[in-house]
Amino acid sequence: MSSMLAQPLKLKRPSALRALAYLGLFVLGAVVGVAGALVQPAWFPGGLLLALAGEAGLLLGAGRATGSRAGAVAPAGGWMITVILLTASRPEGDFVFGTGAASYLFLLGGMAVAVICATLAPLRQPGGDGVRLAK
């Protein structure tokens, strides 16, 4: 008798349309990251709350629209990579984020929102009579 844990994991490749949707969500997450980086210092604390609410709305909406956690993780990845790249200063001395508490709240709060929304995203449950996941 073999355990189910000892069996190899059989994953099927996502369809081209689903992969394109994830790529689009990744780019949309990057756009929301840039918009949030620009709006959060403009109207503190309202801009910070607006930027984090925009990110949360995108992540929850993407997770529900795709019906999977990967739908919420794709824009979160785009947001995180963009925001981390925006923290670096340029050789000319220009930078997007200042050294204030609001910038750190945006960075850490955005990462916390990403983890929370990816956790809250719905999981697809297999259909059929023998499935007991919904009970």
Secondary structure, DSSP 8 states (H G I E B T S, - for coil): ---GGGS--------HHHHHHHHHHHHHHHHHHHHHHHHTTTTTTHHHHHHHHHHHHHHHHHHHHHTSHHHHHHHHHHHHHHHHHHHS--TTS--SS-SSHHHHHHHHHHHHHHHHHHHHS------STT--TT-
